Amino acid sequence: MPNTNLDLLREQHLVEASWLAEHLYDPNVQVVDMRGYVKASTNPDGFQTAEYLGARNEYELGHIPGAVYLDWTTDLVDLNSSIQAQVAPPDKIASALSRAGIGNNTTVVAYDTHPTMQFATRLWWVLRYYGHENVKVLNGGLKSWLDDGRSLSLEAASVAPANFLPVTHVELRADAEEVVAMISNPDITIIDARDDGQYTGRIRRGPRGGHIPCAINLAREEFVGQDGRFRPIDELQKIVDSHGLDPNKRNVAYCNGGVAATSVLFVLSMLGYPHLTNYDGSWNEWTKRNDLPVEANI
């Protein structure tokens, strides 16, 4: 186990609805609604298609008071990339965050309605990638806020523009060529955050099914309890230990679009694992490139 104060780390990563209610009108806190969807459809032969969707309409029908909305499919992605859902370049990120009232000293709290909070953790990773560490996730998402009996607002948040200056941390993101070089490296663990069906190749999203050679499978759903919140720290540590993850190694996660992978990276960060990287291209890129190796277990 990493030699660190795990309770403090958890507080730096997660907030509960009660904490958010107390800090809702703090001028240094900006809440961000990250609701969205990946709508997948699987054919009998195992071929799966997926549609990436934002949920601005749901925000307009009710959101946590003061929250701004960021669309994970447009505001935070590079629409000029041939690979779906790639993180946007620094100038676009700076513009989007500045308009949302997020400056370099702002405490950001992200929430969504996904069962694994993967869109909120995606914002966490994007901000960390661009040098902003003071970002937290609402544990349990919007459901936890509603379960506490707290109200929603229909009013779009009015925020003053801020000044966000991105500082890119290149070690937090890998491209395909870097990942190829990592295969079989004993100092690196590659983590596939997708479900078992996609990992084994029974379900394939794209031309090829399976996984990156040497990758272990750690589906991000394992980290969330039946109450929709992240499991307690000791349970998270047991899950991570059971998969043989080592804090002294570089841990590189991927999924289909570099989004679900951030849920795994978020938990590892909360446990004090310092060397964390997202393969942002993930299977969206890997499956289409025949020059990249694939393993399957079917």
Kinemage of the C-alpha trace (Angstrom):
@kinemage 1
@onewidth
@group {chain A} dominant
@subgroup {mainchain}
@vectorlist {calphas} color= white
{ca met a 1} P 0.000 0.000 0.000
{ca pro a 2} L 1.311 3.487 -0.779
{ca asn a 3} L 2.692 5.293 2.258
{ca thr a 4} L 0.162 8.122 2.382
{ca asn a 5} L -2.837 9.408 4.305
{ca leu a 6} L -5.656 7.709 2.441
{ca asp a 7} L -8.431 9.484 4.325
{ca leu a 8} L -6.978 12.839 3.338
{ca leu a 9} L -6.558 11.692 -0.243
{ca arg a 10} L -10.185 10.606 -0.341
{ca glu a 11} L -11.246 14.056 0.867
{ca gln a 12} L -9.141 15.617 -1.883
{ca his a 13} L -10.934 13.527 -4.517
{ca leu a 14} L -14.501 13.064 -3.301
{ca val a 15} L -17.183 15.220 -1.709
{ca glu a 16} L -20.514 14.144 -0.310
{ca ala a 17} L -23.796 15.938 -0.957
{ca ser a 18} L -23.724 17.455 2.538
{ca trp a 19} L -20.328 19.070 1.890
{ca leu a 20} L -21.483 20.419 -1.438
{ca ala a 21} L -24.611 21.906 0.111
{ca glu a 22} L -22.467 23.773 2.630
{ca his a 23} L -20.151 25.138 -0.075
{ca leu a 24} L -22.679 25.666 -2.857
{ca tyr a 25} L -22.428 29.438 -2.817
{ca asp a 26} L -18.743 29.674 -2.046
{ca pro a 27} L -17.341 32.050 -4.711
{ca asn a 28} L -14.263 29.849 -5.030
{ca val a 29} L -16.297 26.705 -5.820
{ca gln a 30} L -17.730 25.924 -9.238
{ca val a 31} L -20.041 22.957 -9.709
{ca val a 32} L -20.030 21.321 -13.143
{ca asp a 33} L -22.816 19.140 -14.513
{ca met a 34} L -21.175 16.495 -16.718
{ca arg a 35} L -24.185 14.393 -17.604
{ca gly a 36} L -23.978 12.368 -20.797
{ca tyr a 37} L -24.320 8.921 -22.281
{ca val a 38} L -22.653 6.178 -24.244
{ca lys a 39} L -25.574 4.367 -25.859
{ca ala a 40} L -24.354 0.966 -27.005
{ca ser a 41} L -26.164 -1.585 -29.142
{ca thr a 42} L -24.862 -5.145 -29.564
{ca asn a 43} L -25.762 -7.444 -32.463
{ca pro a 44} L -26.173 -11.228 -31.974
{ca asp a 45} L -22.722 -11.758 -33.506
{ca gly a 46} L -21.144 -9.616 -30.789
{ca phe a 47} L -20.525 -6.527 -32.922
{ca gln a 48} L -21.276 -3.438 -30.871
{ca thr a 49} L -21.885 0.135 -31.918
{ca ala a 50} L -21.911 3.123 -29.608
{ca glu a 51} L -23.268 6.641 -29.777
{ca tyr a 52} L -21.700 9.395 -27.692
{ca leu a 53} L -24.265 11.875 -26.386
{ca gly a 54} L -24.381 14.921 -24.175
{ca ala a 55} L -27.365 15.674 -21.953
{ca arg a 56} L -27.795 19.454 -21.950
{ca asn a 57} L -31.561 18.965 -22.141
{ca glu a 58} L -31.480 17.150 -18.804
{ca tyr a 59} L -29.452 19.973 -17.301
{ca glu a 60} L -32.100 22.439 -18.477
{ca leu a 61} L -34.820 20.341 -16.834
{ca gly a 62} L -33.105 20.534 -13.453
{ca his a 63} L -29.597 20.696 -12.032
{ca ile a 64} L -27.756 21.403 -8.811
{ca pro a 65} L -28.111 25.142 -8.120
{ca gly a 66} L -25.217 27.157 -9.531
{ca ala a 67} L -23.909 24.309 -11.682
{ca val a 68} L -22.685 25.024 -15.191
{ca tyr a 69} L -22.970 22.435 -17.936
{ca leu a 70} L -20.056 21.062 -19.939
{ca asp a 71} L -20.763 18.630 -22.763
{ca trp a 72} L -18.227 15.799 -22.737
{ca thr a 73} L -18.819 15.182 -26.459
{ca thr a 74} L -18.175 18.735 -27.674
{ca asp a 75} L -16.786 21.125 -25.065
{ca leu a 76} L -13.869 18.975 -23.938
{ca val a 77} L -12.946 17.038 -27.081
{ca asp a 78} L -10.927 17.644 -30.207
{ca leu a 79} L -13.571 17.677 -32.931
{ca asn a 80} L -10.838 17.775 -35.572
{ca ser a 81} L -9.318 14.459 -34.486
{ca ser a 82} L -9.992 11.325 -36.522
{ca ile a 83} L -10.184 9.432 -33.208
{ca gln a 84} L -13.421 9.837 -31.312
{ca ala a 85} L -13.523 11.598 -27.932
{ca gln a 86} L -9.898 12.785 -27.781
{ca val a 87} L -9.162 15.500 -25.247
{ca ala a 88} L -9.322 18.993 -26.724
{ca pro a 89} L -6.158 21.021 -27.254
{ca pro a 90} L -5.176 23.536 -24.562
{ca asp a 91} L -6.609 26.620 -26.270
{ca lys a 92} L -10.069 25.061 -26.559
{ca ile a 93} L -9.948 23.779 -22.984
{ca ala a 94} L -8.884 27.202 -21.725
{ca ser a 95} L -11.793 28.828 -23.544
{ca ala a 96} L -14.381 26.304 -22.336
{ca leu a 97} L -13.258 26.442 -18.716
{ca ser a 98} L -12.924 30.211 -18.667
{ca arg a 99} L -16.504 30.569 -19.954
{ca ala a 100} L -17.615 28.158 -17.232
{ca gly a 101} L -16.132 30.402 -14.544
{ca ile a 102} L -13.215 28.093 -13.817
{ca gly a 103} L -9.881 29.718 -13.150
{ca asn a 104} L -6.637 28.209 -11.964
{ca asn a 105} L -7.597 28.716 -8.314
{ca thr a 106} L -11.191 27.499 -8.568
{ca thr a 107} L -12.316 24.431 -6.651
{ca val a 108} L -14.221 22.340 -9.179
{ca val a 109} L -16.862 19.785 -8.180
{ca ala a 110} L -18.096 17.544 -10.996
{ca tyr a 111} L -21.142 15.301 -11.056
{ca asp a 112} L -23.106 13.173 -13.505
{ca thr a 113} L -25.669 10.353 -13.472
{ca his a 114} L -23.482 7.550 -14.810
{ca pro a 115} L -23.310 4.429 -12.585
{ca thr a 116} L -19.512 4.714 -12.350
{ca met a 117} L -19.335 8.541 -12.445
{ca gln a 118} L -17.103 8.258 -15.503
{ca phe a 119} L -18.016 11.617 -17.036
{ca ala a 120} L -17.251 13.409 -13.780
{ca thr a 121} L -13.942 11.563 -13.534
{ca arg a 122} L -13.254 12.439 -17.159
{ca leu a 123} L -13.403 16.124 -16.200
{ca trp a 124} L -11.173 15.335 -13.218
{ca trp a 125} L -8.602 13.827 -15.590
{ca val a 126} L -8.876 16.615 -18.183
{ca leu a 127} L -8.261 19.221 -15.494
{ca arg a 128} L -5.349 17.278 -14.036
{ca tyr a 129} L -3.893 16.836 -17.504
{ca tyr a 130} L -3.959 20.583 -17.939
{ca gly a 131} L -2.425 21.308 -14.562
{ca his a 132} L -5.465 21.940 -12.356
{ca glu a 133} L -5.442 19.692 -9.288
{ca asn a 134} L -8.208 21.195 -7.172
{ca val a 135} L -11.032 19.131 -8.656
{ca lys a 136} L -13.383 16.765 -6.861
{ca val a 137} L -16.194 14.383 -7.781
{ca leu a 138} L -19.589 14.308 -6.078
{ca asn a 139} L -19.732 10.807 -4.624
{ca gly a 140} L -22.813 9.065 -5.981
{ca gly a 141} L -23.490 11.766 -8.536
{ca leu a 142} L -26.780 13.592 -8.874
{ca lys a 143} L -28.629 10.684 -7.259
{ca ser a 144} L -26.834 11.294 -3.971
{ca trp a 145} L -27.953 14.933 -4.039
{ca leu a 146} L -31.561 13.938 -4.659
{ca asp a 147} L -31.426 11.132 -2.099
{ca asp a 148} L -30.548 13.771 0.490
{ca gly a 149} L -33.817 15.526 -0.374
{ca arg a 150} L -32.079 18.504 -1.931
{ca ser a 151} L -33.662 20.635 -4.607
{ca leu a 152} L -32.732 21.300 -8.214
{ca ser a 153} L -32.706 24.556 -10.142
{ca leu a 154} L -34.148 25.362 -13.559
{ca glu a 155} L -32.088 28.527 -13.899
{ca ala a 156} L -28.983 28.408 -16.064
{ca ala a 157} L -26.021 29.422 -13.961
{ca ser a 158} L -24.743 32.947 -14.468
{ca val a 159} L -21.005 32.956 -13.894
{ca ala a 160} L -18.361 35.570 -14.469
{ca pro a 161} L -15.722 34.501 -16.996
{ca ala a 162} L -12.479 33.395 -15.393
{ca asn a 163} L -8.928 33.080 -16.607
{ca phe a 164} L -7.723 29.502 -17.001
{ca leu a 165} L -4.132 29.006 -18.101
{ca pro a 166} L -3.462 25.350 -18.997
{ca val a 167} L -0.149 23.676 -18.220
{ca thr a 168} L -0.022 20.314 -19.990
{ca his a 169} L 1.258 17.321 -18.015
{ca val a 170} L 2.249 15.054 -20.878
{ca glu a 171} L 2.987 12.098 -18.600
{ca leu a 172} L -0.742 11.750 -17.881
{ca arg a 173} L -1.607 10.889 -21.488
{ca ala a 174} L -0.165 8.312 -23.884
{ca asp a 175} L -0.561 7.741 -27.597
{ca ala a 176} L -0.648 4.398 -29.431
{ca glu a 177} L 3.052 4.323 -30.227
{ca glu a 178} L 3.924 4.880 -26.584
{ca val a 179} L 1.554 2.099 -25.510
{ca val a 180} L 3.082 -0.335 -28.016
{ca ala a 181} L 6.461 0.335 -26.429
{ca met a 182} L 4.958 -0.393 -22.990
{ca ile a 183} L 3.814 -3.925 -23.839
{ca ser a 184} L 5.815 -6.476 -21.788
{ca asn a 185} L 7.622 -3.714 -19.888
{ca pro a 186} L 7.846 -5.077 -16.315
{ca asp a 187} L 7.721 -1.577 -14.870
{ca ile a 188} L 4.382 -0.752 -16.504
{ca thr a 189} L 0.913 -2.226 -15.988
{ca ile a 190} L -1.644 -1.729 -18.750
{ca ile a 191} L -5.212 -1.784 -17.439
{ca asp a 192} L -8.287 -2.474 -19.573
{ca ala a 193} L -11.225 -0.749 -17.858
{ca arg a 194} L -13.895 -2.279 -20.111
{ca asp a 195} L -16.207 -5.165 -19.269
{ca asp a 196} L -15.185 -8.804 -19.613
{ca gly a 197} L -17.077 -9.239 -22.877
{ca gln a 198} L -15.077 -6.561 -24.633
{ca tyr a 199} L -11.810 -7.587 -22.994
{ca thr a 200} L -12.101 -11.197 -24.138
{ca gly a 201} L -13.356 -10.277 -27.599
{ca arg a 202} L -16.820 -11.859 -27.267
{ca ile a 203} L -18.104 -8.333 -27.853
{ca arg a 204} L -16.215 -6.176 -30.294
{ca arg a 205} L -16.608 -2.473 -30.816
{ca gly a 206} L -14.932 -1.834 -34.134
{ca pro a 207} L -13.234 -4.137 -36.643
{ca arg a 208} L -11.279 -6.156 -34.080
{ca gly a 209} L -12.184 -7.514 -30.666
{ca gly a 210} L -9.958 -8.343 -27.729
{ca his a 211} L -7.451 -6.341 -25.762
{ca ile a 212} L -3.970 -4.886 -25.835
{ca pro a 213} L -1.409 -7.663 -25.202
{ca cys a 214} L -0.349 -7.948 -21.534
{ca ala a 215} L -3.275 -5.785 -20.377
{ca ile a 216} L -5.113 -6.895 -17.251
{ca asn a 217} L -8.880 -6.487 -16.990
{ca leu a 218} L -10.176 -4.278 -14.209
{ca ala a 219} L -13.675 -3.116 -15.054
{ca arg a 220} L -14.423 0.223 -13.406
{ca glu a 221} L -17.776 -1.119 -12.142
{ca glu a 222} L -15.894 -3.019 -9.431
{ca phe a 223} L -15.173 0.222 -7.604
{ca val a 224} L -18.794 1.271 -7.063
{ca gly a 225} L -21.138 -0.191 -4.455
{ca gln a 226} L -24.856 -0.889 -4.715
{ca asp a 227} L -25.565 2.563 -3.307
{ca gly a 228} L -23.972 4.159 -6.363
{ca arg a 229} L -21.027 5.557 -4.391
{ca phe a 230} L -17.378 4.635 -4.514
{ca arg a 231} L -16.628 1.839 -2.082
{ca pro a 232} L -14.771 2.576 1.164
{ca ile a 233} L -11.022 3.031 0.914
{ca asp a 234} L -10.168 -0.371 2.411
{ca glu a 235} L -12.431 -2.132 -0.094
{ca leu a 236} L -10.955 -0.198 -2.992
{ca gln a 237} L -7.480 -1.140 -1.847
{ca lys a 238} L -8.407 -4.839 -1.671
{ca ile a 239} L -9.777 -4.724 -5.213
{ca val a 240} L -6.654 -3.048 -6.522
{ca asp a 241} L -4.398 -5.460 -4.609
{ca ser a 242} L -6.311 -8.455 -5.952
{ca his a 243} L -5.391 -7.348 -9.471
{ca gly a 244} L -1.726 -7.050 -8.566
{ca leu a 245} L -1.403 -3.320 -9.165
{ca asp a 246} L 1.827 -1.846 -7.837
{ca pro a 247} L 2.111 1.840 -6.829
{ca asn a 248} L 5.785 1.761 -7.770
{ca lys a 249} L 4.945 1.004 -11.403
{ca arg a 250} L 3.435 3.212 -14.056
{ca asn a 251} L -0.233 2.275 -14.408
{ca val a 252} L -1.733 2.982 -17.827
{ca ala a 253} L -5.495 2.637 -18.303
{ca tyr a 254} L -7.612 2.497 -21.424
{ca cys a 255} L -11.202 1.714 -22.425
{ca asn a 256} L -12.981 2.581 -25.669
{ca gly a 257} L -12.632 6.358 -25.677
{ca gly a 258} L -10.431 7.252 -22.717
{ca val a 259} L -13.428 8.039 -20.493
{ca ala a 260} L -14.193 4.903 -18.460
{ca ala a 261} L -10.440 4.570 -17.967
{ca thr a 262} L -10.498 7.757 -15.918
{ca ser a 263} L -12.688 6.073 -13.281
{ca val a 264} L -9.890 3.557 -12.703
{ca leu a 265} L -7.241 6.293 -12.683
{ca phe a 266} L -9.359 8.323 -10.257
{ca val a 267} L -9.511 5.442 -7.770
{ca leu a 268} L -5.794 4.733 -8.082
{ca ser a 269} L -5.056 8.415 -7.491
{ca met a 270} L -7.317 8.326 -4.434
{ca leu a 271} L -5.247 5.390 -3.161
{ca gly a 272} L -2.023 7.330 -3.618
{ca tyr a 273} L -0.709 5.692 -6.786
{ca pro a 274} L 1.494 8.398 -8.301
{ca his a 275} L 2.303 7.227 -11.835
{ca leu a 276} L -0.967 7.275 -13.760
{ca thr a 277} L -1.550 7.592 -17.489
{ca asn a 278} L -4.594 7.534 -19.746
{ca tyr a 279} L -4.302 6.028 -23.217
{ca asp a 280} L -6.798 8.503 -24.616
{ca gly a 281} L -7.100 6.884 -28.056
{ca ser a 282} L -8.065 3.598 -26.399
{ca trp a 283} L -9.946 0.954 -28.378
{ca asn a 284} L -11.493 3.561 -30.684
{ca glu a 285} L -8.027 3.914 -32.168
{ca trp a 286} L -6.482 0.504 -31.458
{ca thr a 287} L -9.181 -1.573 -33.143
{ca lys a 288} L -8.861 0.278 -36.451
{ca arg a 289} L -5.092 0.034 -36.784
{ca asn a 290} L -3.991 -3.337 -38.118
{ca asp a 291} L -0.392 -2.476 -37.263
{ca leu a 292} L -1.250 -2.692 -33.551
{ca pro a 293} L -1.285 -6.119 -31.864
{ca val a 294} L -4.411 -7.650 -30.311
{ca glu a 295} L -5.044 -10.565 -27.961
{ca ala a 296} L -8.412 -12.271 -27.582
{ca asn a 297} L -9.642 -15.003 -25.216
{ca ile a 298} L -12.499 -16.535 -27.195
